[in-house]
Amino acid sequence: MLAPFEELINKLEGDQGDFIQVIKENCTACKKCLIICPVNLWYMDGQKVNIRDNYKDLCLECGGCWQVCEYNAIKFQFPKGGTGVIFRRG
């Protein structure tokens, strides 16, 4: 049996800050962020898309959501240095 994703991700401790922000008034609900996110952090919130409250713990920091959003509804910046995902290979 495979372990849940939450048990596999390795993160450095510390306050990452809010590295993803959703600008709901720009969202057109195109759902591209839902489709591209490898860890399913995005969900429909009525007629708009939103991100899970615990995204900081699960996000792989790939920036895919920000890259596919054509409407500037997602602001992304990499977490502060010394925090975030620990890359072991790659």
N, CA, C and O atoms as a GROMACS GRO file, in nm:
protein
  360
    1MET      N    1   0.084  -0.118   0.000
    1MET     CA    2   0.000   0.000   0.000
    1MET      C    3   0.088   0.125   0.000
    1MET      O    4   0.187   0.131   0.073
    2LEU      N    5   0.053   0.221  -0.081
    2LEU     CA    6   0.130   0.344  -0.090
    2LEU      C    7   0.096   0.438   0.025
    2LEU      O    8  -0.018   0.443   0.072
    3ALA      N    9   0.197   0.513   0.070
    3ALA     CA   10   0.175   0.612   0.176
    3ALA      C   11   0.105   0.734   0.117
    3ALA      O   12   0.128   0.767   0.001
    4PRO      N   13   0.021   0.800   0.196
    4PRO     CA   14  -0.042   0.924   0.148
    4PRO      C   15   0.064   1.029   0.119
    4PRO      O   16   0.169   1.033   0.183
    5PHE      N   17   0.036   1.115   0.021
    5PHE     CA   18   0.130   1.219  -0.018
    5PHE      C   19   0.177   1.301   0.102
    5PHE      O   20   0.295   1.335   0.110
    6GLU      N   21   0.086   1.332   0.193
    6GLU     CA   22   0.119   1.416   0.308
    6GLU      C   23   0.233   1.358   0.391
    6GLU      O   24   0.305   1.432   0.457
    7GLU      N   25   0.249   1.226   0.388
    7GLU     CA   26   0.354   1.161   0.466
    7GLU      C   27   0.487   1.156   0.390
    7GLU      O   28   0.590   1.125   0.450
    8LEU      N   29   0.486   1.186   0.262
    8LEU     CA   30   0.606   1.175   0.181
    8LEU      C   31   0.680   1.306   0.162
    8LEU      O   32   0.802   1.305   0.142
    9ILE      N   33   0.611   1.417   0.168
    9ILE     CA   34   0.673   1.545   0.141
    9ILE      C   35   0.761   1.587   0.259
    9ILE      O   36   0.722   1.572   0.375
   10ASN      N   37   0.877   1.639   0.229
   10ASN     CA   38   0.969   1.687   0.331
   10ASN      C   39   0.978   1.838   0.322
   10ASN      O   40   1.010   1.893   0.216
   11LYS      N   41   0.950   1.905   0.432
   11LYS     CA   42   0.953   2.051   0.436
   11LYS      C   43   1.048   2.097   0.545
   11LYS      O   44   1.061   2.032   0.649
   12LEU      N   45   1.114   2.208   0.520
   12LEU     CA   46   1.193   2.272   0.624
   12LEU      C   47   1.100   2.348   0.717
   12LEU      O   48   0.999   2.402   0.673
   13GLU      N   49   1.134   2.352   0.843
   13GLU     CA   50   1.053   2.423   0.941
   13GLU      C   51   1.072   2.573   0.923
   13GLU      O   52   1.173   2.618   0.870
   14GLY      N   53   0.973   2.649   0.966
   14GLY     CA   54   0.982   2.794   0.961
   14GLY      C   55   0.862   2.854   0.891
   14GLY      O   56   0.788   2.784   0.822
   15ASP      N   57   0.842   2.982   0.910
   15ASP     CA   58   0.729   3.052   0.850
   15ASP      C   59   0.761   3.083   0.705
   15ASP      O   60   0.850   3.162   0.676
   16GLN      N   61   0.687   3.021   0.615
   16GLN     CA   62   0.708   3.041   0.472
   16GLN      C   63   0.644   3.170   0.422
   16GLN      O   64   0.676   3.217   0.313
   17GLY      N   65   0.555   3.226   0.500
   17GLY     CA   66   0.478   3.340   0.453
   17GLY      C   67   0.371   3.291   0.356
   17GLY      O   68   0.366   3.173   0.321
   18ASP      N   69   0.286   3.381   0.314
   18ASP     CA   70   0.182   3.347   0.216
   18ASP      C   71   0.242   3.358   0.076
   18ASP      O   72   0.246   3.467   0.019
   19PHE      N   73   0.287   3.246   0.022
   19PHE     CA   74   0.355   3.252  -0.108
   19PHE      C   75   0.261   3.233  -0.225
   19PHE      O   76   0.303   3.246  -0.340
   20ILE      N   77   0.134   3.201  -0.199
   20ILE     CA   78   0.031   3.198  -0.303
   20ILE      C   79  -0.086   3.283  -0.256
   20ILE      O   80  -0.134   3.267  -0.144
   21GLN      N   81  -0.131   3.373  -0.342
   21GLN     CA   82  -0.248   3.455  -0.312
   21GLN      C   83  -0.345   3.442  -0.428
   21GLN      O   84  -0.305   3.442  -0.545
   22VAL      N   85  -0.474   3.433  -0.395
   22VAL     CA   86  -0.579   3.424  -0.496
   22VAL      C   87  -0.650   3.557  -0.503
   22VAL      O   88  -0.697   3.608  -0.402
   23ILE      N   89  -0.658   3.614  -0.624
   23ILE     CA   90  -0.732   3.738  -0.647
   23ILE      C   91  -0.865   3.698  -0.710
   23ILE      O   92  -0.876   3.685  -0.832
   24LYS      N   93  -0.964   3.678  -0.624
   24LYS     CA   94  -1.092   3.620  -0.668
   24LYS      C   95  -1.162   3.702  -0.775
   24LYS      O   96  -1.229   3.646  -0.862
   25GLU      N   97  -1.150   3.833  -0.771
   25GLU     CA   98  -1.219   3.915  -0.871
   25GLU      C   99  -1.162   3.893  -1.011
   25GLU      O  100  -1.228   3.925  -1.109
   26ASN      N  101  -1.040   3.841  -1.023
   26ASN     CA  102  -0.981   3.812  -1.154
   26ASN      C  103  -1.011   3.670  -1.202
   26ASN      O  104  -0.992   3.639  -1.320
   27CYS      N  105  -1.058   3.584  -1.112
   27CYS     CA  106  -1.080   3.443  -1.145
   27CYS      C  107  -1.202   3.428  -1.237
   27CYS      O  108  -1.308   3.484  -1.211
   28THR      N  109  -1.183   3.352  -1.345
   28THR     CA  110  -1.292   3.324  -1.438
   28THR      C  111  -1.341   3.180  -1.425
   28THR      O  112  -1.426   3.135  -1.502
   29ALA      N  113  -1.289   3.107  -1.327
   29ALA     CA  114  -1.323   2.967  -1.304
   29ALA      C  115  -1.291   2.879  -1.425
   29ALA      O  116  -1.365   2.787  -1.457
   30CYS      N  117  -1.181   2.909  -1.492
   30CYS     CA  118  -1.139   2.827  -1.607
   30CYS      C  119  -1.088   2.689  -1.563
   30CYS      O  120  -1.084   2.596  -1.644
   31LYS      N  121  -1.051   2.676  -1.438
   31LYS     CA  122  -1.009   2.551  -1.374
   31LYS      C  123  -0.873   2.499  -1.420
   31LYS      O  124  -0.839   2.384  -1.394
   32LYS      N  125  -0.795   2.582  -1.487
   32LYS     CA  126  -0.662   2.537  -1.529
   32LYS      C  127  -0.574   2.505  -1.410
   32LYS      O  128  -0.494   2.411  -1.415
   33CYS      N  129  -0.587   2.582  -1.302
   33CYS     CA  130  -0.507   2.556  -1.182
   33CYS      C  131  -0.546   2.422  -1.119
   33CYS      O  132  -0.461   2.350  -1.067
   34LEU      N  133  -0.676   2.389  -1.122
   34LEU     CA  134  -0.722   2.260  -1.070
   34LEU      C  135  -0.661   2.145  -1.148
   34LEU      O  136  -0.622   2.043  -1.091
   35ILE      N  137  -0.652   2.163  -1.278
   35ILE     CA  138  -0.603   2.057  -1.366
   35ILE      C  139  -0.453   2.037  -1.351
   35ILE      O  140  -0.406   1.923  -1.350
   36ILE      N  141  -0.377   2.146  -1.340
   36ILE     CA  142  -0.231   2.134  -1.343
   36ILE      C  143  -0.169   2.099  -1.208
   36ILE      O  144  -0.058   2.045  -1.205
   37CYS      N  145  -0.236   2.127  -1.099
   37CYS     CA  146  -0.176   2.105  -0.967
   37CYS      C  147  -0.154   1.956  -0.939
   37CYS      O  148  -0.250   1.879  -0.936
   38PRO      N  149  -0.028   1.915  -0.919
   38PRO     CA  150  -0.001   1.772  -0.898
   38PRO      C  151  -0.049   1.719  -0.763
   38PRO      O  152  -0.057   1.598  -0.745
   39VAL      N  153  -0.081   1.808  -0.669
   39VAL     CA  154  -0.125   1.762  -0.536
   39VAL      C  155  -0.267   1.807  -0.503
   39VAL      O  156  -0.308   1.802  -0.387
   40ASN      N  157  -0.341   1.851  -0.604
   40ASN     CA  158  -0.484   1.885  -0.589
   40ASN      C  159  -0.513   1.984  -0.476
   40ASN      O  160  -0.599   1.960  -0.392
   41LEU      N  161  -0.441   2.095  -0.476
   41LEU     CA  162  -0.462   2.197  -0.374
   41LEU      C  163  -0.578   2.290  -0.404
   41LEU      O  164  -0.626   2.360  -0.315
   42TRP      N  165  -0.623   2.292  -0.528
   42TRP     CA  166  -0.727   2.386  -0.572
   42TRP      C  167  -0.864   2.319  -0.571
   42TRP      O  168  -0.875   2.200  -0.597
   43TYR      N  169  -0.968   2.397  -0.543
   43TYR     CA  170  -1.106   2.346  -0.542
   43TYR      C  171  -1.201   2.458  -0.582
   43TYR      O  172  -1.167   2.577  -0.574
   44MET      N  173  -1.320   2.419  -0.626
   44MET     CA  174  -1.423   2.517  -0.661
   44MET      C  175  -1.490   2.567  -0.533
   44MET      O  176  -1.530   2.488  -0.447
   45ASP      N  177  -1.501   2.698  -0.523
   45ASP     CA  178  -1.565   2.765  -0.409
   45ASP      C  179  -1.677   2.850  -0.467
   45ASP      O  180  -1.660   2.969  -0.492
   46GLY      N  181  -1.792   2.787  -0.488
   46GLY     CA  182  -1.901   2.856  -0.557
   46GLY      C  183  -1.865   2.868  -0.704
   46GLY      O  184  -1.841   2.768  -0.772
   47GLN      N  185  -1.862   2.990  -0.754
   47GLN     CA  186  -1.829   3.016  -0.895
   47GLN      C  187  -1.683   3.053  -0.914
   47GLN      O  188  -1.643   3.089  -1.025
   48LYS      N  189  -1.602   3.045  -0.810
   48LYS     CA  190  -1.460   3.080  -0.818
   48LYS      C  191  -1.376   2.961  -0.771
   48LYS      O  192  -1.427   2.866  -0.712
   49VAL      N  193  -1.248   2.970  -0.800
   49VAL     CA  194  -1.154   2.868  -0.756
   49VAL      C  195  -1.083   2.920  -0.632
   49VAL      O  196  -1.056   3.040  -0.621
   50ASN      N  197  -1.052   2.831  -0.540
   50ASN     CA  198  -0.979   2.869  -0.420
   50ASN      C  199  -0.875   2.762  -0.389
   50ASN      O  200  -0.877   2.654  -0.447
   51ILE      N  201  -0.785   2.795  -0.297
   51ILE     CA  202  -0.678   2.702  -0.259
   51ILE      C  203  -0.702   2.654  -0.116
   51ILE      O  204  -0.754   2.728  -0.033
   52ARG      N  205  -0.664   2.530  -0.089
   52ARG     CA  206  -0.684   2.472   0.045
   52ARG      C  207  -0.609   2.553   0.150
   52ARG      O  208  -0.503   2.609   0.124
   53ASP      N  209  -0.667   2.559   0.269
   53ASP     CA  210  -0.606   2.634   0.379
   53ASP      C  211  -0.467   2.584   0.415
   53ASP      O  212  -0.381   2.662   0.455
   54ASN      N  213  -0.445   2.454   0.401
   54ASN     CA  214  -0.315   2.397   0.439
   54ASN      C  215  -0.219   2.385   0.320
   54ASN      O  216  -0.131   2.299   0.320
   55TYR      N  217  -0.234   2.472   0.220
   55TYR     CA  218  -0.151   2.462   0.100
   55TYR      C  219  -0.003   2.473   0.133
   55TYR      O  220   0.079   2.411   0.064
   56LYS      N  221   0.034   2.548   0.235
   56LYS     CA  222   0.176   2.565   0.269
   56LYS      C  223   0.241   2.433   0.307
   56LYS      O  224   0.361   2.413   0.284
   57ASP      N  225   0.164   2.343   0.366
   57ASP     CA  226   0.217   2.214   0.408
   57ASP      C  227   0.230   2.115   0.294
   57ASP      O  228   0.310   2.022   0.302
   58LEU      N  229   0.154   2.133   0.187
   58LEU     CA  230   0.147   2.033   0.081
   58LEU      C  231   0.202   2.078  -0.054
   58LEU      O  232   0.238   1.994  -0.136
   59CYS      N  233   0.210   2.207  -0.078
   59CYS     CA  234   0.250   2.260  -0.208
   59CYS      C  235   0.393   2.217  -0.243
   59CYS      O  236   0.483   2.222  -0.158
   60LEU      N  237   0.413   2.175  -0.367
   60LEU     CA  238   0.545   2.139  -0.416
   60LEU      C  239   0.622   2.260  -0.468
   60LEU      O  240   0.737   2.248  -0.509
   61GLU      N  241   0.559   2.376  -0.466
   61GLU     CA  242   0.621   2.502  -0.508
   61GLU      C  243   0.667   2.499  -0.653
   61GLU      O  244   0.770   2.558  -0.687
   62CYS      N  245   0.590   2.432  -0.738
   62CYS     CA  246   0.627   2.423  -0.880
   62CYS      C  247   0.588   2.549  -0.956
   62CYS      O  248   0.647   2.580  -1.060
   63GLY      N  249   0.488   2.622  -0.906
   63GLY     CA  250   0.442   2.743  -0.973
   63GLY      C  251   0.354   2.717  -1.094
   63GLY      O  252   0.323   2.810  -1.168
   64GLY      N  253   0.315   2.593  -1.116
   64GLY     CA  254   0.232   2.560  -1.232
   64GLY      C  255   0.101   2.636  -1.234
   64GLY      O  256   0.059   2.682  -1.340
   65CYS      N  257   0.038   2.650  -1.119
   65CYS     CA  258  -0.091   2.722  -1.112
   65CYS      C  259  -0.076   2.866  -1.160
   65CYS      O  260  -0.158   2.916  -1.235
   66TRP      N  261   0.028   2.929  -1.116
   66TRP     CA  262   0.055   3.069  -1.152
   66TRP      C  263   0.087   3.080  -1.301
   66TRP      O  264   0.044   3.175  -1.367
   67GLN      N  265   0.160   2.983  -1.354
   67GLN     CA  266   0.199   2.988  -1.494
   67GLN      C  267   0.081   2.971  -1.589
   67GLN      O  268   0.079   3.033  -1.695
   68VAL      N  269  -0.017   2.888  -1.553
   68VAL     CA  270  -0.129   2.864  -1.644
   68VAL      C  271  -0.241   2.965  -1.630
   68VAL      O  272  -0.330   2.971  -1.716
   69CYS      N  273  -0.240   3.046  -1.525
   69CYS     CA  274  -0.348   3.143  -1.504
   69CYS      C  275  -0.328   3.263  -1.597
   69CYS      O  276  -0.237   3.343  -1.579
   70GLU      N  277  -0.415   3.274  -1.695
   70GLU     CA  278  -0.407   3.381  -1.794
   70GLU      C  279  -0.473   3.510  -1.746
   70GLU      O  280  -0.466   3.612  -1.815
   71TYR      N  281  -0.537   3.507  -1.630
   71TYR     CA  282  -0.617   3.620  -1.585
   71TYR      C  283  -0.559   3.688  -1.462
   71TYR      O  284  -0.625   3.770  -1.398
   72ASN      N  285  -0.434   3.655  -1.429
   72ASN     CA  286  -0.366   3.715  -1.313
   72ASN      C  287  -0.447   3.700  -1.185
   72ASN      O  288  -0.454   3.792  -1.103
   73ALA      N  289  -0.510   3.584  -1.169
   73ALA     CA  290  -0.587   3.557  -1.048
   73ALA      C  291  -0.503   3.489  -0.941
   73ALA      O  292  -0.548   3.471  -0.828
   74ILE      N  293  -0.380   3.452  -0.976
   74ILE     CA  294  -0.291   3.386  -0.880
   74ILE      C  295  -0.159   3.462  -0.874
   74ILE      O  296  -0.094   3.485  -0.976
   75LYS      N  297  -0.122   3.500  -0.753
   75LYS     CA  298   0.010   3.558  -0.730
   75LYS      C  299   0.094   3.451  -0.662
   75LYS      O  300   0.052   3.393  -0.561
   76PHE      N  301   0.212   3.425  -0.716
   76PHE     CA  302   0.300   3.323  -0.662
   76PHE      C  303   0.440   3.380  -0.647
   76PHE      O  304   0.490   3.448  -0.736
   77GLN      N  305   0.500   3.352  -0.533
   77GLN     CA  306   0.642   3.382  -0.515
   77GLN      C  307   0.701   3.267  -0.434
   77GLN      O  308   0.634   3.213  -0.346
   78PHE      N  309   0.822   3.231  -0.462
   78PHE     CA  310   0.881   3.120  -0.388
   78PHE      C  311   0.891   3.158  -0.241
   78PHE      O  312   0.913   3.274  -0.208
   79PRO      N  313   0.874   3.060  -0.150
   79PRO     CA  314   0.882   3.088  -0.007
   79PRO      C  315   1.017   3.148   0.031
   79PRO      O  316   1.116   3.135  -0.041
   80LYS      N  317   1.018   3.214   0.145
   80LYS     CA  318   1.140   3.276   0.195
   80LYS      C  319   1.251   3.171   0.204
   80LYS      O  320   1.225   3.054   0.231
   81GLY      N  321   1.374   3.215   0.182
   81GLY     CA  322   1.488   3.125   0.192
   81GLY      C  323   1.494   3.056   0.327
   81GLY      O  324   1.462   3.115   0.430
   82GLY      N  325   1.535   2.930   0.325
   82GLY     CA  326   1.544   2.852   0.448
   82GLY      C  327   1.416   2.783   0.486
   82GLY      O  328   1.409   2.718   0.590
   83THR      N  329   1.312   2.795   0.402
   83THR     CA  330   1.186   2.726   0.426
   83THR      C  331   1.144   2.657   0.298
   83THR      O  332   1.208   2.675   0.194
   84GLY      N  333   1.039   2.579   0.304
   84GLY     CA  334   0.984   2.518   0.184
   84GLY      C  335   1.024   2.373   0.166
   84GLY      O  336   1.067   2.307   0.261
   85VAL      N  337   1.010   2.325   0.042
   85VAL     CA  338   1.033   2.184   0.009
   85VAL      C  339   1.182   2.153   0.015
   85VAL      O  340   1.265   2.233  -0.027
   86ILE      N  341   1.214   2.035   0.067
   86ILE     CA  342   1.351   1.985   0.065
   86ILE      C  343   1.364   1.896  -0.058
   86ILE      O  344   1.297   1.793  -0.068
   87PHE      N  345   1.448   1.934  -0.152
   87PHE     CA  346   1.470   1.853  -0.272
   87PHE      C  347   1.588   1.760  -0.247
   87PHE      O  348   1.697   1.804  -0.213
   88ARG      N  349   1.565   1.631  -0.263
   88ARG     CA  350   1.670   1.533  -0.239
   88ARG      C  351   1.736   1.488  -0.369
   88ARG      O  352   1.852   1.447  -0.369
   89ARG      N  353   1.662   1.495  -0.477
   89ARG     CA  354   1.714   1.458  -0.608
   89ARG      C  355   1.653   1.552  -0.711
   89ARG      O  356   1.544   1.605  -0.690
   90GLY      N  357   1.724   1.571  -0.819
   90GLY     CA  358   1.664   1.650  -0.925
   90GLY      C  359   1.736   1.778  -0.952
   90GLY      O  360   1.694   1.854  -1.040
   0.00000   0.00000   0.00000
